[in-house]
Amino acid sequence: MRTSAAMENLWLYLQSLPKSNKKWLAERLNEDLKPKDETEYISKEEVLAMIDAGLKDMKAGRTRPAEELLKELEDEV
């Protein structure tokens, strides 16, 4: 029961803080929740699967010519 009473007292204290202090505290707490390393990695198997899928698309004729893609990219810039 001590823990819940302590948490209740902490909550009451936090509610009494000015809005600017609450905002500052919320920003600090959110920083702690963010992952430290946000870099996403793709496994070797995933890379090979994507290459395989791309080659199958090319063989099946579901891709467009590179010149068409490059022209589209040039038009966007």
N, CA, C and O atoms as a Tripos MOL2 file, in Angstrom:
@<TRIPOS>MOLECULE
protein
  308   307    77     0     0
PROTEIN
NO_CHARGES

@<TRIPOS>ATOM
      1 N           0.8140   -1.2030    0.0000 N.3       1 MET1
      2 CA          0.0000    0.0000    0.0000 C.3       1 MET1
      3 C           0.8520    1.2590    0.0000 C.2       1 MET1
      4 O           0.4120    2.3110   -0.4650 O.2       1 MET1
      5 N           2.0640    1.1550    0.5180 N.am      2 ARG2
      6 CA          2.9250    2.3380    0.5580 C.3       2 ARG2
      7 C           3.1950    2.8720   -0.8420 C.2       2 ARG2
      8 O           3.2110    4.0810   -1.0750 O.2       2 ARG2
      9 N           3.4080    1.9310   -1.7750 N.am      3 THR3
     10 CA          3.7140    2.3520   -3.1380 C.3       3 THR3
     11 C           2.5580    3.1290   -3.7430 C.2       3 THR3
     12 O           2.7680    4.1850   -4.3410 O.2       3 THR3
     13 N           1.3550    2.6290   -3.5980 N.am      4 SER4
     14 CA          0.2130    3.3300   -4.1930 C.3       4 SER4
     15 C          -0.0030    4.6830   -3.5230 C.2       4 SER4
     16 O          -0.3970    5.6400   -4.1900 O.2       4 SER4
     17 N           0.2440    4.7790   -2.2310 N.am      5 ALA5
     18 CA          0.1090    6.0760   -1.5510 C.3       5 ALA5
     19 C           1.1800    7.0380   -2.0450 C.2       5 ALA5
     20 O           0.9080    8.2210   -2.2520 O.2       5 ALA5
     21 N           2.3890    6.5380   -2.2340 N.am      6 ALA6
     22 CA          3.4700    7.3890   -2.7450 C.3       6 ALA6
     23 C           3.1640    7.8420   -4.1640 C.2       6 ALA6
     24 O           3.4000    8.9960   -4.5220 O.2       6 ALA6
     25 N           2.6360    6.9270   -4.9700 N.am      7 MET7
     26 CA          2.2770    7.2830   -6.3470 C.3       7 MET7
     27 C           1.1440    8.3130   -6.3640 C.2       7 MET7
     28 O           1.1510    9.2390   -7.1760 O.2       7 MET7
     29 N           0.1930    8.1500   -5.4820 N.am      8 GLU8
     30 CA         -0.9110    9.1090   -5.3820 C.3       8 GLU8
     31 C          -0.3920   10.4870   -5.0000 C.2       8 GLU8
     32 O          -0.8250   11.4890   -5.5670 O.2       8 GLU8
     33 N           0.5400   10.5510   -4.0360 N.am      9 ASN9
     34 CA          1.1370   11.8270   -3.6390 C.3       9 ASN9
     35 C           1.9220   12.4570   -4.7840 C.2       9 ASN9
     36 O           1.8740   13.6690   -4.9970 O.2       9 ASN9
     37 N           2.6450   11.6150   -5.5160 N.am     10 LEU10
     38 CA          3.3850   12.1240   -6.6700 C.3      10 LEU10
     39 C           2.4330   12.6860   -7.7130 C.2      10 LEU10
     40 O           2.6750   13.7530   -8.2770 O.2      10 LEU10
     41 N           1.3470   11.9610   -7.9640 N.am     11 TRP11
     42 CA          0.3570   12.4220   -8.9360 C.3      11 TRP11
     43 C          -0.2530   13.7660   -8.5160 C.2      11 TRP11
     44 O          -0.4090   14.6690   -9.3380 O.2      11 TRP11
     45 N          -0.5860   13.8830   -7.2630 N.am     12 LEU12
     46 CA         -1.1480   15.1420   -6.7660 C.3      12 LEU12
     47 C          -0.1410   16.2850   -6.9240 C.2      12 LEU12
     48 O          -0.5120   17.4020   -7.2830 O.2      12 LEU12
     49 N           1.1240   15.9980   -6.6530 N.am     13 TYR13
     50 CA          2.1630   17.0130   -6.8140 C.3      13 TYR13
     51 C           2.2880   17.4210   -8.2860 C.2      13 TYR13
     52 O           2.3620   18.6090   -8.5990 O.2      13 TYR13
     53 N           2.3110   16.4430   -9.1770 N.am     14 LEU14
     54 CA          2.4440   16.7530  -10.6020 C.3      14 LEU14
     55 C           1.2550   17.5730  -11.1100 C.2      14 LEU14
     56 O           1.4210   18.4690  -11.9370 O.2      14 LEU14
     57 N           0.0820   17.2670  -10.6180 N.am     15 GLN15
     58 CA         -1.0980   18.0320  -11.0240 C.3      15 GLN15
     59 C          -1.0210   19.4780  -10.5570 C.2      15 GLN15
     60 O          -1.6260   20.3620  -11.1630 O.2      15 GLN15
     61 N          -0.2850   19.7200   -9.4900 N.am     16 SER16
     62 CA         -0.2090   21.0840   -8.9660 C.3      16 SER16
     63 C           0.8290   21.9490   -9.6880 C.2      16 SER16
     64 O           0.8890   23.1580   -9.4670 O.2      16 SER16
     65 N           1.6380   21.3400  -10.5410 N.am     17 LEU17
     66 CA          2.6850   22.0980  -11.2360 C.3      17 LEU17
     67 C           2.0850   23.0570  -12.2550 C.2      17 LEU17
     68 O           1.0080   22.8010  -12.7910 O.2      17 LEU17
     69 N           2.7780   24.1570  -12.5220 N.am     18 PRO18
     70 CA          2.3320   25.0640  -13.5800 C.3      18 PRO18
     71 C           2.4200   24.3660  -14.9440 C.2      18 PRO18
     72 O           3.1780   23.4130  -15.1220 O.2      18 PRO18
     73 N           1.6450   24.8520  -15.8790 N.am     19 LYS19
     74 CA          1.5650   24.2450  -17.2080 C.3      19 LYS19
     75 C           2.9420   24.1540  -17.8800 C.2      19 LYS19
     76 O           3.2500   23.1530  -18.5280 O.2      19 LYS19
     77 N           3.7690   25.1960  -17.7280 N.am     20 SER20
     78 CA          5.0850   25.1860  -18.3780 C.3      20 SER20
     79 C           5.9680   24.0700  -17.8120 C.2      20 SER20
     80 O           6.7340   23.4490  -18.5490 O.2      20 SER20
     81 N           5.8600   23.8200  -16.5160 N.am     21 ASN21
     82 CA          6.6430   22.7330  -15.9140 C.3      21 ASN21
     83 C           6.1350   21.3690  -16.3800 C.2      21 ASN21
     84 O           6.9210   20.4480  -16.5990 O.2      21 ASN21
     85 N           4.8240   21.2510  -16.5290 N.am     22 LYS22
     86 CA          4.2580   19.9950  -17.0100 C.3      22 LYS22
     87 C           4.7280   19.7170  -18.4360 C.2      22 LYS22
     88 O           5.0510   18.5820  -18.7880 O.2      22 LYS22
     89 N           4.7590   20.7660  -19.2450 N.am     23 LYS23
     90 CA          5.2130   20.6040  -20.6270 C.3      23 LYS23
     91 C           6.6740   20.1640  -20.6560 C.2      23 LYS23
     92 O           7.0350   19.2530  -21.4000 O.2      23 LYS23
     93 N           7.5100   20.8080  -19.8490 N.am     24 TRP24
     94 CA          8.9290   20.4560  -19.7900 C.3      24 TRP24
     95 C           9.0840   19.0040  -19.3500 C.2      24 TRP24
     96 O           9.8600   18.2560  -19.9450 O.2      24 TRP24
     97 N           8.3590   18.6040  -18.3210 N.am     25 LEU25
     98 CA          8.4340   17.2440  -17.8080 C.3      25 LEU25
     99 C           7.9740   16.2350  -18.8660 C.2      25 LEU25
    100 O           8.5970   15.1890  -19.0450 O.2      25 LEU25
    101 N           6.8950   16.5500  -19.5540 N.am     26 ALA26
    102 CA          6.3830   15.6590  -20.5980 C.3      26 ALA26
    103 C           7.4120   15.4690  -21.7090 C.2      26 ALA26
    104 O           7.5890   14.3580  -22.2080 O.2      26 ALA26
    105 N           8.0890   16.5480  -22.0970 N.am     27 GLU27
    106 CA          9.1240   16.4420  -23.1370 C.3      27 GLU27
    107 C          10.2710   15.5440  -22.6870 C.2      27 GLU27
    108 O          10.7710   14.7380  -23.4720 O.2      27 GLU27
    109 N          10.6890   15.6750  -21.4370 N.am     28 ARG28
    110 CA         11.7750   14.8280  -20.9170 C.3      28 ARG28
    111 C          11.3420   13.3730  -20.8730 C.2      28 ARG28
    112 O          12.1150   12.4840  -21.2310 O.2      28 ARG28
    113 N          10.1090   13.1220  -20.4370 N.am     29 LEU29
    114 CA          9.6150   11.7500  -20.3730 C.3      29 LEU29
    115 C           9.5090   11.1320  -21.7610 C.2      29 LEU29
    116 O           9.8230    9.9560  -21.9440 O.2      29 LEU29
    117 N           9.0630   11.9250  -22.7480 N.am     30 ASN30
    118 CA          8.9640   11.4250  -24.1170 C.3      30 ASN30
    119 C          10.3340   11.1060  -24.6900 C.2      30 ASN30
    120 O          10.4700   10.1560  -25.4620 O.2      30 ASN30
    121 N          11.3560   11.8830  -24.3280 N.am     31 GLU31
    122 CA         12.7050   11.5900  -24.7960 C.3      31 GLU31
    123 C          13.1500   10.2180  -24.3230 C.2      31 GLU31
    124 O          13.8030    9.4810  -25.0610 O.2      31 GLU31
    125 N          12.7990    9.8790  -23.0960 N.am     32 ASP32
    126 CA         13.1770    8.5750  -22.5520 C.3      32 ASP32
    127 C          12.4640    7.4290  -23.2650 C.2      32 ASP32
    128 O          12.9820    6.3130  -23.3070 O.2      32 ASP32
    129 N          11.2890    7.6890  -23.8230 N.am     33 LEU33
    130 CA         10.5250    6.6380  -24.4770 C.3      33 LEU33
    131 C          10.9720    6.3800  -25.9040 C.2      33 LEU33
    132 O          10.6970    5.3150  -26.4560 O.2      33 LEU33
    133 N          11.6610    7.3480  -26.5130 N.am     34 LYS34
    134 CA         12.1020    7.1900  -27.8880 C.3      34 LYS34
    135 C          13.2540    6.1930  -27.9540 C.2      34 LYS34
    136 O          14.1290    6.1840  -27.0880 O.2      34 LYS34
    137 N          13.2470    5.3590  -28.9810 N.am     35 PRO35
    138 CA         14.3720    4.4390  -29.1350 C.3      35 PRO35
    139 C          15.6580    5.2250  -29.3860 C.2      35 PRO35
    140 O          15.6520    6.2300  -30.0960 O.2      35 PRO35
    141 N          16.7380    4.7650  -28.8080 N.am     36 LYS36
    142 CA         18.0140    5.4690  -28.9550 C.3      36 LYS36
    143 C          18.5480    5.3530  -30.3730 C.2      36 LYS36
    144 O          19.0790    6.3180  -30.9210 O.2      36 LYS36
    145 N          18.4080    4.1690  -30.9690 N.am     37 ASP37
    146 CA         18.8890    3.9530  -32.3270 C.3      37 ASP37
    147 C          17.6870    3.7140  -33.2230 C.2      37 ASP37
    148 O          17.0810    2.6440  -33.1850 O.2      37 ASP37
    149 N          17.3430    4.7020  -34.0230 N.am     38 GLU38
    150 CA         16.1670    4.5990  -34.8720 C.3      38 GLU38
    151 C          16.5000    4.0400  -36.2530 C.2      38 GLU38
    152 O          15.6500    4.0370  -37.1440 O.2      38 GLU38
    153 N          17.7290    3.5700  -36.4330 N.am     39 THR39
    154 CA         18.1360    3.0110  -37.7080 C.3      39 THR39
    155 C          17.4650    1.6600  -37.9060 C.2      39 THR39
    156 O          17.5040    0.7980  -37.0280 O.2      39 THR39
    157 N          16.8520    1.4860  -39.0680 N.am     40 GLU40
    158 CA         16.2360    0.2130  -39.3850 C.3      40 GLU40
    159 C          17.2000   -0.5900  -40.2440 C.2      40 GLU40
    160 O          17.8470   -0.0550  -41.1440 O.2      40 GLU40
    161 N          17.2820   -1.8500  -39.9580 N.am     41 TYR41
    162 CA         18.1610   -2.7300  -40.7110 C.3      41 TYR41
    163 C          17.3440   -3.7590  -41.4560 C.2      41 TYR41
    164 O          16.3190   -4.2380  -40.9710 O.2      41 TYR41
    165 N          17.8140   -4.0870  -42.6350 N.am     42 ILE42
    166 CA         17.1760   -5.1170  -43.4440 C.3      42 ILE42
    167 C          18.1030   -6.3270  -43.4300 C.2      42 ILE42
    168 O          19.3070   -6.2030  -43.6540 O.2      42 ILE42
    169 N          17.5400   -7.4760  -43.1690 N.am     43 SER43
    170 CA         18.3540   -8.6810  -43.0970 C.3      43 SER43
    171 C          18.7880   -9.1120  -44.4950 C.2      43 SER43
    172 O          18.2020   -8.7030  -45.4970 O.2      43 SER43
    173 N          19.8060   -9.9300  -44.5400 N.am     44 LYS44
    174 CA         20.3200  -10.4620  -45.8030 C.3      44 LYS44
    175 C          19.2050  -11.2070  -46.5350 C.2      44 LYS44
    176 O          19.0720  -11.0910  -47.7540 O.2      44 LYS44
    177 N          18.4130  -11.9640  -45.7950 N.am     45 GLU45
    178 CA         17.3220  -12.7250  -46.4020 C.3      45 GLU45
    179 C          16.2830  -11.7960  -47.0390 C.2      45 GLU45
    180 O          15.7580  -12.0830  -48.1150 O.2      45 GLU45
    181 N          15.9940  -10.6730  -46.3570 N.am     46 GLU46
    182 CA         15.0270   -9.7150  -46.9120 C.3      46 GLU46
    183 C          15.5520   -9.0750  -48.1890 C.2      46 GLU46
    184 O          14.8020   -8.8890  -49.1470 O.2      46 GLU46
    185 N          16.8440   -8.7370  -48.2070 N.am     47 VAL47
    186 CA         17.4420   -8.1440  -49.4020 C.3      47 VAL47
    187 C          17.3710   -9.1360  -50.5610 C.2      47 VAL47
    188 O          16.9760   -8.7770  -51.6700 O.2      47 VAL47
    189 N          17.7530  -10.3790  -50.2990 N.am     48 LEU48
    190 CA         17.7100  -11.3940  -51.3470 C.3      48 LEU48
    191 C          16.2840  -11.6270  -51.8380 C.2      48 LEU48
    192 O          16.0710  -11.8320  -53.0330 O.2      48 LEU48
    193 N          15.3080  -11.5970  -50.9360 N.am     49 ALA49
    194 CA         13.9040  -11.7770  -51.3310 C.3      49 ALA49
    195 C          13.4430  -10.6250  -52.2130 C.2      49 ALA49
    196 O          12.7030  -10.8390  -53.1730 O.2      49 ALA49
    197 N          13.8760   -9.3900  -51.8930 N.am     50 MET50
    198 CA         13.4880   -8.2390  -52.7190 C.3      50 MET50
    199 C          14.1280   -8.3230  -54.1040 C.2      50 MET50
    200 O          13.4860   -8.0080  -55.1060 O.2      50 MET50
    201 N          15.3710   -8.7420  -54.1610 N.am     51 ILE51
    202 CA         16.0450   -8.8960  -55.4570 C.3      51 ILE51
    203 C          15.3430   -9.9710  -56.2680 C.2      51 ILE51
    204 O          15.1040   -9.7930  -57.4630 O.2      51 ILE51
    205 N          15.0130  -11.0830  -55.6270 N.am     52 ASP52
    206 CA         14.3200  -12.1770  -56.2940 C.3      52 ASP52
    207 C          12.9760  -11.7140  -56.8470 C.2      52 ASP52
    208 O          12.6280  -12.0160  -57.9890 O.2      52 ASP52
    209 N          12.2240  -10.9790  -56.0300 N.am     53 ALA53
    210 CA         10.9140  -10.4780  -56.4760 C.3      53 ALA53
    211 C          11.0730   -9.5290  -57.6560 C.2      53 ALA53
    212 O          10.2850   -9.5680  -58.6000 O.2      53 ALA53
    213 N          12.1010   -8.6720  -57.6000 N.am     54 GLY54
    214 CA         12.3320   -7.7420  -58.7060 C.3      54 GLY54
    215 C          12.6850   -8.4550  -59.9940 C.2      54 GLY54
    216 O          12.2130   -8.0740  -61.0650 O.2      54 GLY54
    217 N          13.5120   -9.4880  -59.9010 N.am     55 LEU55
    218 CA         13.8740  -10.2610  -61.0870 C.3      55 LEU55
    219 C          12.6640  -10.9950  -61.6570 C.2      55 LEU55
    220 O          12.4990  -11.0700  -62.8750 O.2      55 LEU55
    221 N          11.8250  -11.5310  -60.7870 N.am     56 LYS56
    222 CA         10.6120  -12.2070  -61.2590 C.3      56 LYS56
    223 C           9.6780  -11.2240  -61.9480 C.2      56 LYS56
    224 O           9.0610  -11.5570  -62.9590 O.2      56 LYS56
    225 N           9.5690  -10.0060  -61.4010 N.am     57 ASP57
    226 CA          8.7400   -8.9760  -62.0400 C.3      57 ASP57
    227 C           9.2870   -8.6270  -63.4200 C.2      57 ASP57
    228 O           8.5250   -8.4540  -64.3710 O.2      57 ASP57
    229 N          10.6070   -8.5230  -63.5250 N.am     58 MET58
    230 CA         11.2140   -8.2070  -64.8210 C.3      58 MET58
    231 C          10.9180   -9.3030  -65.8340 C.2      58 MET58
    232 O          10.5460   -9.0190  -66.9730 O.2      58 MET58
    233 N          11.0820  -10.5490  -65.4220 N.am     59 LYS59
    234 CA         10.8370  -11.6760  -66.3340 C.3      59 LYS59
    235 C           9.3750  -11.7340  -66.7570 C.2      59 LYS59
    236 O           9.0730  -12.1030  -67.8920 O.2      59 LYS59
    237 N           8.4780  -11.3770  -65.8650 N.am     60 ALA60
    238 CA          7.0410  -11.4270  -66.1580 C.3      60 ALA60
    239 C           6.5720  -10.1960  -66.9220 C.2      60 ALA60
    240 O           5.4110  -10.1280  -67.3250 O.2      60 ALA60
    241 N           7.4620   -9.2120  -67.1290 N.am     61 GLY61
    242 CA          7.0920   -8.0060  -67.8700 C.3      61 GLY61
    243 C           6.2800   -7.0190  -67.0600 C.2      61 GLY61
    244 O           5.5640   -6.1940  -67.6280 O.2      61 GLY61
    245 N           6.3780   -7.0880  -65.7350 N.am     62 ARG62
    246 CA          5.6060   -6.1790  -64.8810 C.3      62 ARG62
    247 C           6.3900   -4.9310  -64.5040 C.2      62 ARG62
    248 O           5.9860   -4.1910  -63.6070 O.2      62 ARG62
    249 N           7.4940   -4.6960  -65.1720 N.am     63 THR63
    250 CA          8.2830   -3.4960  -64.8880 C.3      63 THR63
    251 C           8.2820   -2.6090  -66.1160 C.2      63 THR63
    252 O           7.9610   -3.0540  -67.2170 O.2      63 THR63
    253 N           8.6380   -1.3700  -65.9230 N.am     64 ARG64
    254 CA          8.7060   -0.4630  -67.0570 C.3      64 ARG64
    255 C          10.1740   -0.2080  -67.3950 C.2      64 ARG64
    256 O          11.0560   -0.4340  -66.5660 O.2      64 ARG64
    257 N          10.4260    0.2570  -68.5970 N.am     65 PRO65
    258 CA         11.8050    0.5080  -69.0070 C.3      65 PRO65
    259 C          12.4690    1.5720  -68.1210 C.2      65 PRO65
    260 O          11.8100    2.4980  -67.6480 O.2      65 PRO65
    261 N          13.7570    1.4270  -67.9080 N.am     66 ALA66
    262 CA         14.5080    2.3530  -67.0670 C.3      66 ALA66
    263 C          14.4210    3.7730  -67.6130 C.2      66 ALA66
    264 O          14.3510    4.7320  -66.8450 O.2      66 ALA66
    265 N          14.4240    3.9100  -68.9270 N.am     67 GLU67
    266 CA         14.3420    5.2470  -69.5290 C.3      67 GLU67
    267 C          13.0570    5.9580  -69.1220 C.2      67 GLU67
    268 O          13.0610    7.1620  -68.8660 O.2      67 GLU67
    269 N          11.9680    5.2140  -69.0640 N.am     68 GLU68
    270 CA         10.6770    5.7890  -68.6600 C.3      68 GLU68
    271 C          10.7220    6.2570  -67.2030 C.2      68 GLU68
    272 O          10.2340    7.3370  -66.8710 O.2      68 GLU68
    273 N          11.3120    5.4330  -66.3480 N.am     69 LEU69
    274 CA         11.4400    5.7990  -64.9420 C.3      69 LEU69
    275 C          12.3270    7.0300  -64.7710 C.2      69 LEU69
    276 O          11.9830    7.9440  -64.0220 O.2      69 LEU69
    277 N          13.4660    7.0550  -65.4640 N.am     70 LEU70
    278 CA         14.3680    8.2090  -65.3810 C.3      70 LEU70
    279 C          13.6920    9.4760  -65.8790 C.2      70 LEU70
    280 O          13.8720   10.5420  -65.2910 O.2      70 LEU70
    281 N          12.9170    9.3770  -66.9530 N.am     71 LYS71
    282 CA         12.2000   10.5370  -67.4850 C.3      71 LYS71
    283 C          11.2070   11.0620  -66.4460 C.2      71 LYS71
    284 O          11.0860   12.2710  -66.2500 O.2      71 LYS71
    285 N          10.5040   10.1520  -65.7900 N.am     72 GLU72
    286 CA          9.5500   10.5560  -64.7570 C.3      72 GLU72
    287 C          10.2500   11.2480  -63.6020 C.2      72 GLU72
    288 O           9.7580   12.2530  -63.0900 O.2      72 GLU72
    289 N          11.3900   10.7200  -63.1890 N.am     73 LEU73
    290 CA         12.1430   11.3290  -62.1040 C.3      73 LEU73
    291 C          12.6730   12.6970  -62.4910 C.2      73 LEU73
    292 O          12.6830   13.6030  -61.6580 O.2      73 LEU73
    293 N          13.1130   12.8720  -63.7220 N.am     74 GLU74
    294 CA         13.5880   14.1640  -64.2060 C.3      74 GLU74
    295 C          12.4520   15.1900  -64.2070 C.2      74 GLU74
    296 O          12.6570   16.3550  -63.8670 O.2      74 GLU74
    297 N          11.2620   14.7460  -64.5900 N.am     75 ASP75
    298 CA         10.1170   15.6550  -64.6470 C.3      75 ASP75
    299 C           9.7060   16.1380  -63.2620 C.2      75 ASP75
    300 O           9.1800   17.2420  -63.1210 O.2      75 ASP75
    301 N           9.9440   15.3150  -62.2320 N.am     76 GLU76
    302 CA          9.5900   15.7150  -60.8620 C.3      76 GLU76
    303 C          10.5330   16.7530  -60.3010 C.2      76 GLU76
    304 O          10.1510   17.5080  -59.4080 O.2      76 GLU76
    305 N          11.7410   16.8110  -60.7960 N.am     77 VAL77
    306 CA         12.7380   17.7460  -60.2620 C.3      77 VAL77
    307 C          12.6370   19.0660  -60.9090 C.2      77 VAL77
    308 O          13.4000   19.9750  -60.5820 O.2      77 VAL77
@<TRIPOS>BOND
     1     1     2 1
     2     2     3 1
     3     3     4 2
     4     3     5 am
     5     5     6 1
     6     6     7 1
     7     7     8 2
     8     7     9 am
     9     9    10 1
    10    10    11 1
    11    11    12 2
    12    11    13 am
    13    13    14 1
    14    14    15 1
    15    15    16 2
    16    15    17 am
    17    17    18 1
    18    18    19 1
    19    19    20 2
    20    19    21 am
    21    21    22 1
    22    22    23 1
    23    23    24 2
    24    23    25 am
    25    25    26 1
    26    26    27 1
    27    27    28 2
    28    27    29 am
    29    29    30 1
    30    30    31 1
    31    31    32 2
    32    31    33 am
    33    33    34 1
    34    34    35 1
    35    35    36 2
    36    35    37 am
    37    37    38 1
    38    38    39 1
    39    39    40 2
    40    39    41 am
    41    41    42 1
    42    42    43 1
    43    43    44 2
    44    43    45 am
    45    45    46 1
    46    46    47 1
    47    47    48 2
    48    47    49 am
    49    49    50 1
    50    50    51 1
    51    51    52 2
    52    51    53 am
    53    53    54 1
    54    54    55 1
    55    55    56 2
    56    55    57 am
    57    57    58 1
    58    58    59 1
    59    59    60 2
    60    59    61 am
    61    61    62 1
    62    62    63 1
    63    63    64 2
    64    63    65 am
    65    65    66 1
    66    66    67 1
    67    67    68 2
    68    67    69 am
    69    69    70 1
    70    70    71 1
    71    71    72 2
    72    71    73 am
    73    73    74 1
    74    74    75 1
    75    75    76 2
    76    75    77 am
    77    77    78 1
    78    78    79 1
    79    79    80 2
    80    79    81 am
    81    81    82 1
    82    82    83 1
    83    83    84 2
    84    83    85 am
    85    85    86 1
    86    86    87 1
    87    87    88 2
    88    87    89 am
    89    89    90 1
    90    90    91 1
    91    91    92 2
    92    91    93 am
    93    93    94 1
    94    94    95 1
    95    95    96 2
    96    95    97 am
    97    97    98 1
    98    98    99 1
    99    99   100 2
   100    99   101 am
   101   101   102 1
   102   102   103 1
   103   103   104 2
   104   103   105 am
   105   105   106 1
   106   106   107 1
   107   107   108 2
   108   107   109 am
   109   109   110 1
   110   110   111 1
   111   111   112 2
   112   111   113 am
   113   113   114 1
   114   114   115 1
   115   115   116 2
   116   115   117 am
   117   117   118 1
   118   118   119 1
   119   119   120 2
   120   119   121 am
   121   121   122 1
   122   122   123 1
   123   123   124 2
   124   123   125 am
   125   125   126 1
   126   126   127 1
   127   127   128 2
   128   127   129 am
   129   129   130 1
   130   130   131 1
   131   131   132 2
   132   131   133 am
   133   133   134 1
   134   134   135 1
   135   135   136 2
   136   135   137 am
   137   137   138 1
   138   138   139 1
   139   139   140 2
   140   139   141 am
   141   141   142 1
   142   142   143 1
   143   143   144 2
   144   143   145 am
   145   145   146 1
   146   146   147 1
   147   147   148 2
   148   147   149 am
   149   149   150 1
   150   150   151 1
   151   151   152 2
   152   151   153 am
   153   153   154 1
   154   154   155 1
   155   155   156 2
   156   155   157 am
   157   157   158 1
   158   158   159 1
   159   159   160 2
   160   159   161 am
   161   161   162 1
   162   162   163 1
   163   163   164 2
   164   163   165 am
   165   165   166 1
   166   166   167 1
   167   167   168 2
   168   167   169 am
   169   169   170 1
   170   170   171 1
   171   171   172 2
   172   171   173 am
   173   173   174 1
   174   174   175 1
   175   175   176 2
   176   175   177 am
   177   177   178 1
   178   178   179 1
   179   179   180 2
   180   179   181 am
   181   181   182 1
   182   182   183 1
   183   183   184 2
   184   183   185 am
   185   185   186 1
   186   186   187 1
   187   187   188 2
   188   187   189 am
   189   189   190 1
   190   190   191 1
   191   191   192 2
   192   191   193 am
   193   193   194 1
   194   194   195 1
   195   195   196 2
   196   195   197 am
   197   197   198 1
   198   198   199 1
   199   199   200 2
   200   199   201 am
   201   201   202 1
   202   202   203 1
   203   203   204 2
   204   203   205 am
   205   205   206 1
   206   206   207 1
   207   207   208 2
   208   207   209 am
   209   209   210 1
   210   210   211 1
   211   211   212 2
   212   211   213 am
   213   213   214 1
   214   214   215 1
   215   215   216 2
   216   215   217 am
   217   217   218 1
   218   218   219 1
   219   219   220 2
   220   219   221 am
   221   221   222 1
   222   222   223 1
   223   223   224 2
   224   223   225 am
   225   225   226 1
   226   226   227 1
   227   227   228 2
   228   227   229 am
   229   229   230 1
   230   230   231 1
   231   231   232 2
   232   231   233 am
   233   233   234 1
   234   234   235 1
   235   235   236 2
   236   235   237 am
   237   237   238 1
   238   238   239 1
   239   239   240 2
   240   239   241 am
   241   241   242 1
   242   242   243 1
   243   243   244 2
   244   243   245 am
   245   245   246 1
   246   246   247 1
   247   247   248 2
   248   247   249 am
   249   249   250 1
   250   250   251 1
   251   251   252 2
   252   251   253 am
   253   253   254 1
   254   254   255 1
   255   255   256 2
   256   255   257 am
   257   257   258 1
   258   258   259 1
   259   259   260 2
   260   259   261 am
   261   261   262 1
   262   262   263 1
   263   263   264 2
   264   263   265 am
   265   265   266 1
   266   266   267 1
   267   267   268 2
   268   267   269 am
   269   269   270 1
   270   270   271 1
   271   271   272 2
   272   271   273 am
   273   273   274 1
   274   274   275 1
   275   275   276 2
   276   275   277 am
   277   277   278 1
   278   278   279 1
   279   279   280 2
   280   279   281 am
   281   281   282 1
   282   282   283 1
   283   283   284 2
   284   283   285 am
   285   285   286 1
   286   286   287 1
   287   287   288 2
   288   287   289 am
   289   289   290 1
   290   290   291 1
   291   291   292 2
   292   291   293 am
   293   293   294 1
   294   294   295 1
   295   295   296 2
   296   295   297 am
   297   297   298 1
   298   298   299 1
   299   299   300 2
   300   299   301 am
   301   301   302 1
   302   302   303 1
   303   303   304 2
   304   303   305 am
   305   305   306 1
   306   306   307 1
   307   307   308 2
@<TRIPOS>SUBSTRUCTURE
     1 MET1         2 RESIDUE 1 A MET
     2 ARG2         6 RESIDUE 1 A ARG
     3 THR3        10 RESIDUE 1 A THR
     4 SER4        14 RESIDUE 1 A SER
     5 ALA5        18 RESIDUE 1 A ALA
     6 ALA6        22 RESIDUE 1 A ALA
     7 MET7        26 RESIDUE 1 A MET
     8 GLU8        30 RESIDUE 1 A GLU
     9 ASN9        34 RESIDUE 1 A ASN
    10 LEU10       38 RESIDUE 1 A LEU
    11 TRP11       42 RESIDUE 1 A TRP
    12 LEU12       46 RESIDUE 1 A LEU
    13 TYR13       50 RESIDUE 1 A TYR
    14 LEU14       54 RESIDUE 1 A LEU
    15 GLN15       58 RESIDUE 1 A GLN
    16 SER16       62 RESIDUE 1 A SER
    17 LEU17       66 RESIDUE 1 A LEU
    18 PRO18       70 RESIDUE 1 A PRO
    19 LYS19       74 RESIDUE 1 A LYS
    20 SER20       78 RESIDUE 1 A SER
    21 ASN21       82 RESIDUE 1 A ASN
    22 LYS22       86 RESIDUE 1 A LYS
    23 LYS23       90 RESIDUE 1 A LYS
    24 TRP24       94 RESIDUE 1 A TRP
    25 LEU25       98 RESIDUE 1 A LEU
    26 ALA26      102 RESIDUE 1 A ALA
    27 GLU27      106 RESIDUE 1 A GLU
    28 ARG28      110 RESIDUE 1 A ARG
    29 LEU29      114 RESIDUE 1 A LEU
    30 ASN30      118 RESIDUE 1 A ASN
    31 GLU31      122 RESIDUE 1 A GLU
    32 ASP32      126 RESIDUE 1 A ASP
    33 LEU33      130 RESIDUE 1 A LEU
    34 LYS34      134 RESIDUE 1 A LYS
    35 PRO35      138 RESIDUE 1 A PRO
    36 LYS36      142 RESIDUE 1 A LYS
    37 ASP37      146 RESIDUE 1 A ASP
    38 GLU38      150 RESIDUE 1 A GLU
    39 THR39      154 RESIDUE 1 A THR
    40 GLU40      158 RESIDUE 1 A GLU
    41 TYR41      162 RESIDUE 1 A TYR
    42 ILE42      166 RESIDUE 1 A ILE
    43 SER43      170 RESIDUE 1 A SER
    44 LYS44      174 RESIDUE 1 A LYS
    45 GLU45      178 RESIDUE 1 A GLU
    46 GLU46      182 RESIDUE 1 A GLU
    47 VAL47      186 RESIDUE 1 A VAL
    48 LEU48      190 RESIDUE 1 A LEU
    49 ALA49      194 RESIDUE 1 A ALA
    50 MET50      198 RESIDUE 1 A MET
    51 ILE51      202 RESIDUE 1 A ILE
    52 ASP52      206 RESIDUE 1 A ASP
    53 ALA53      210 RESIDUE 1 A ALA
    54 GLY54      214 RESIDUE 1 A GLY
    55 LEU55      218 RESIDUE 1 A LEU
    56 LYS56      222 RESIDUE 1 A LYS
    57 ASP57      226 RESIDUE 1 A ASP
    58 MET58      230 RESIDUE 1 A MET
    59 LYS59      234 RESIDUE 1 A LYS
    60 ALA60      238 RESIDUE 1 A ALA
    61 GLY61      242 RESIDUE 1 A GLY
    62 ARG62      246 RESIDUE 1 A ARG
    63 THR63      250 RESIDUE 1 A THR
    64 ARG64      254 RESIDUE 1 A ARG
    65 PRO65      258 RESIDUE 1 A PRO
    66 ALA66      262 RESIDUE 1 A ALA
    67 GLU67      266 RESIDUE 1 A GLU
    68 GLU68      270 RESIDUE 1 A GLU
    69 LEU69      274 RESIDUE 1 A LEU
    70 LEU70      278 RESIDUE 1 A LEU
    71 LYS71      282 RESIDUE 1 A LYS
    72 GLU72      286 RESIDUE 1 A GLU
    73 LEU73      290 RESIDUE 1 A LEU
    74 GLU74      294 RESIDUE 1 A GLU
    75 ASP75      298 RESIDUE 1 A ASP
    76 GLU76      302 RESIDUE 1 A GLU
    77 VAL77      306 RESIDUE 1 A VAL
